[in-house]
Amino acid sequence: MLDRIRSMGPRLPPAERRVGELALKDPAAFSRWPVSEIAKRSGVSTPTVVRFCRSLGYDGLTDLKERLARMTSTEPPHGR
């Protein structure tokens, strides 16, 4: 999933790219934040957050956040 964000990043509009950078920086927190917090921290509008999710092929923010949450809960801790 994070690989998808990395690979799609260069092809996304700058505003959507900022959302992706935030997701890559802290995927666990990203999966917990409401859309308004993601938008604020990315410096974009809330519709841009949803467009970012759809650009990656997800149904919307809820779909992306659920997948991120599952992924981050199954990843081994860093350094192990």
KEDRENVO-882303 format. One record per residue: residue number from 1; residue in three letters; chain; x, y, z of N, C-alpha, C, O in turn. Coordinates in steps of 0.02 Angstrom, whole numbers, plus 50000, padded with zeros to 5 digits. Example, Ala and Ser with C-alpha at 12.3 -4.5 7.8 and 13.67 -1.06 7.14 Angstrom:
[node 1,"ALA","A",[50660,49716,50390],[50615,49775,50390],[50660,49835,50390],[50712,49834,50423]]
[node 2,"SER","A",[50642,49888,50354],[50684,49947,50357],[50645,50002,50394],[50670,50057,50402]]
END
This chain:
[node 1,"MET","A",[50041,49941,50000],[50000,50000,50000],[50043,50063,50000],[50032,50108,49960]]
[node 2,"LEU","A",[50093,50065,50044],[50137,50123,50045],[50177,50127,49980],[50194,50181,49957]]
[node 3,"ASP","A",[50193,50069,49952],[50227,50068,49887],[50184,50100,49833],[50210,50134,49789]]
[node 4,"ARG","A",[50119,50089,49837],[50073,50119,49788],[50075,50195,49794],[50077,50231,49744]]
[node 5,"ILE","A",[50074,50220,49856],[50077,50292,49867],[50143,50320,49840],[50144,50371,49806]]
[node 6,"ARG","A",[50198,50285,49854],[50264,50307,49829],[50266,50308,49753],[50291,50355,49722]]
[node 7,"SER","A",[50241,50254,49722],[50245,50250,49649],[50199,50299,49613],[50216,50324,49560]]
[node 8,"MET","A",[50141,50312,49643],[50093,50359,49612],[50111,50432,49626],[50091,50476,49588]]
[node 9,"GLY","A",[50148,50445,49678],[50163,50513,49700],[50184,50560,49645],[50156,50614,49638]]
[node 10,"PRO","A",[50234,50542,49605],[50257,50588,49553],[50205,50604,49501],[50209,50656,49467]]
[node 11,"ARG","A",[50155,50562,49493],[50103,50574,49442],[50043,50612,49469],[49999,50632,49431]]
[node 12,"LEU","A",[50042,50624,49535],[49985,50659,49565],[49994,50734,49561],[50050,50758,49558]]
[node 13,"PRO","A",[49939,50771,49562],[49944,50844,49567],[49979,50862,49633],[49976,50824,49681]]
[node 14,"PRO","A",[50011,50920,49636],[50049,50939,49696],[50009,50935,49761],[50036,50912,49812]]
[node 15,"ALA","A",[49947,50956,49761],[49907,50955,49823],[49895,50883,49846],[49901,50868,49905]]
[node 16,"GLU","A",[49879,50838,49799],[49869,50768,49817],[49935,50737,49839],[49935,50693,49883]]
[node 17,"ARG","A",[49989,50757,49809],[50055,50732,49828],[50070,50748,49901],[50100,50707,49936]]
[node 18,"ARG","A",[50049,50807,49924],[50060,50826,49994],[50022,50779,50041],[50047,50762,50095]]
[node 19,"VAL","A",[49962,50758,50021],[49924,50711,50062],[49962,50644,50065],[49968,50614,50118]]
[node 20,"GLY","A",[49988,50623,50009],[50026,50561,50007],[50089,50564,50050],[50106,50515,50083]]
[node 21,"GLU","A",[50122,50621,50049],[50182,50629,50091],[50165,50622,50164],[50203,50593,50203]]
[node 22,"LEU","A",[50108,50650,50184],[50086,50644,50253],[50071,50571,50271],[50089,50548,50325]]
[node 23,"ALA","A",[50038,50536,50226],[50022,50465,50238],[50085,50424,50245],[50088,50379,50286]]
[node 24,"LEU","A",[50135,50439,50205],[50199,50402,50208],[50237,50419,50272],[50271,50376,50300]]
[node 25,"LYS","A",[50232,50481,50294],[50269,50503,50353],[50245,50467,50416],[50286,50446,50457]]
[node 26,"ASP","A",[50180,50459,50424],[50153,50427,50484],[50087,50391,50467],[50033,50416,50482]]
[node 27,"PRO","A",[50092,50332,50435],[50031,50297,50413],[49984,50279,50470],[49923,50279,50461]]
[node 28,"ALA","A",[50011,50262,50529],[49968,50243,50585],[49925,50303,50607],[49865,50296,50619]]
[node 29,"ALA","A",[49956,50361,50614],[49919,50420,50634],[49871,50441,50579],[49813,50459,50593]]
[node 30,"PHE","A",[49893,50438,50517],[49850,50456,50460],[49786,50415,50462],[49732,50442,50448]]
[node 31,"SER","A",[49792,50352,50479],[49733,50308,50479],[49684,50325,50535],[49626,50304,50533]]
[node 32,"ARG","A",[49706,50363,50585],[49662,50382,50641],[49633,50453,50634],[49581,50468,50663]]
[node 33,"TRP","A",[49666,50495,50596],[49645,50565,50592],[49581,50572,50551],[49571,50536,50502]]
[node 34,"PRO","A",[49537,50620,50570],[49479,50635,50528],[49503,50674,50466],[49558,50701,50464]]
[node 35,"VAL","A",[49460,50676,50416],[49478,50709,50353],[49499,50781,50364],[49545,50805,50331]]
[node 36,"SER","A",[49467,50815,50411],[49485,50886,50423],[49556,50892,50449],[49591,50940,50431]]
[node 37,"GLU","A",[49579,50846,50491],[49647,50848,50517],[49698,50832,50462],[49750,50864,50458]]
[node 38,"ILE","A",[49682,50783,50420],[49726,50766,50364],[49733,50826,50318],[49788,50843,50296]]
[node 39,"ALA","A",[49677,50857,50302],[49678,50916,50258],[49719,50972,50288],[49760,51003,50254]]
[node 40,"LYS","A",[49708,50985,50352],[49744,51039,50386],[49819,51026,50386],[49859,51070,50370]]
[node 41,"ARG","A",[49839,50965,50405],[49910,50949,50409],[49943,50947,50340],[50004,50958,50334]]
[node 42,"SER","A",[49904,50933,50288],[49930,50931,50220],[49928,50999,50186],[49961,51010,50135]]
[node 43,"GLY","A",[49889,51045,50214],[49881,51110,50183],[49838,51108,50121],[49849,51146,50073]]
[node 44,"VAL","A",[49787,51064,50121],[49743,51056,50064],[49670,51058,50087],[49657,51061,50147]]
[node 45,"SER","A",[49624,51056,50040],[49553,51054,50057],[49532,50982,50071],[49566,50935,50052]]
[node 46,"THR","A",[49475,50974,50105],[49450,50907,50118],[49433,50869,50054],[49446,50809,50051]]
[node 47,"PRO","A",[49404,50901,50003],[49392,50864,49941],[49457,50838,49909],[49457,50786,49876]]
[node 48,"THR","A",[49512,50874,49917],[49576,50851,49890],[49598,50787,49923],[49627,50743,49891]]
[node 49,"VAL","A",[49585,50780,49988],[49602,50718,50024],[49564,50659,49993],[49593,50606,49981]]
[node 50,"VAL","A",[49500,50669,49980],[49459,50616,49950],[49483,50601,49879],[49486,50543,49859]]
[node 51,"ARG","A",[49499,50653,49841],[49525,50643,49772],[49590,50603,49773],[49600,50560,49731]]
[node 52,"PHE","A",[49633,50617,49822],[49695,50579,49829],[49680,50505,49837],[49710,50463,49804]]
[node 53,"CYS","A",[49633,50489,49881],[49616,50418,49893],[49589,50386,49829],[49608,50329,49813]]
[node 54,"ARG","A",[49548,50421,49794],[49519,50394,49732],[49572,50388,49677],[49570,50343,49636]]
[node 55,"SER","A",[49619,50434,49676],[49674,50431,49627],[49715,50367,49636],[49743,50341,49588]]
[node 56,"LEU","A",[49718,50343,49698],[49755,50282,49712],[49714,50219,49699],[49740,50164,49704]]
[node 57,"GLY","A",[49650,50229,49683],[49607,50171,49668],[49564,50148,49725],[49533,50095,49721]]
[node 58,"TYR","A",[49561,50186,49779],[49518,50168,49836],[49450,50202,49828],[49443,50251,49792]]
[node 59,"ASP","A",[49401,50175,49863],[49333,50203,49859],[49328,50272,49890],[49285,50311,49872]]
[node 60,"GLY","A",[49371,50286,49937],[49371,50350,49971],[49417,50347,50031],[49456,50300,50038]]
[node 61,"LEU","A",[49411,50397,50074],[49456,50401,50132],[49446,50343,50180],[49494,50315,50205]]
[node 62,"THR","A",[49384,50324,50193],[49371,50269,50239],[49405,50206,50216],[49436,50171,50256]]
[node 63,"ASP","A",[49399,50191,50152],[49431,50131,50124],[49507,50134,50134],[49537,50085,50157]]
[node 64,"LEU","A",[49537,50189,50117],[49610,50196,50124],[49631,50191,50197],[49679,50156,50213]]
[node 65,"LYS","A",[49595,50225,50242],[49613,50224,50312],[49606,50154,50342],[49648,50133,50382]]
[node 66,"GLU","A",[49554,50117,50322],[49546,50049,50347],[49605,50005,50325],[49630,49965,50365]]
[node 67,"ARG","A",[49625,50012,50264],[49681,49972,50239],[49747,49992,50273],[49788,49949,50289]]
[node 68,"LEU","A",[49756,50057,50283],[49816,50079,50318],[49818,50053,50390],[49869,50031,50414]]
[node 69,"ALA","A",[49760,50056,50422],[49756,50033,50492],[49773,49958,50496],[49810,49937,50540]]
[node 70,"ARG","A",[49746,49919,50450],[49761,49847,50449],[49835,49836,50436],[49867,49794,50468]]
[node 71,"MET","A",[49862,49873,50389],[49932,49864,50371],[49978,49883,50430],[50025,49846,50445]]
[node 72,"THR","A",[49965,49939,50462],[50008,49961,50516],[50001,49918,50578],[50047,49914,50618]]
[node 73,"SER","A",[49944,49885,50587],[49936,49842,50645],[49970,49774,50636],[49981,49738,50684]]
[node 74,"THR","A",[49987,49757,50573],[50019,49692,50560],[50094,49699,50545],[50128,49648,50540]]
[node 75,"GLU","A",[50118,49760,50539],[50190,49770,50526],[50230,49757,50589],[50209,49778,50643]]
[node 76,"PRO","A",[50286,49723,50584],[50329,49714,50643],[50360,49781,50662],[50370,49824,50619]]
[node 77,"PRO","A",[50375,49791,50726],[50407,49854,50747],[50473,49863,50711],[50507,49814,50695]]
[node 78,"HIS","A",[50492,49925,50700],[50556,49940,50667],[50613,49915,50710],[50611,49919,50771]]
[node 79,"GLY","A",[50665,49890,50677],[50724,49868,50713],[50721,49796,50737],[50766,49774,50773]]
[node 80,"ARG","A",[50670,49759,50718],[50666,49689,50738],[50672,49644,50679],[50670,49583,50686]]
END
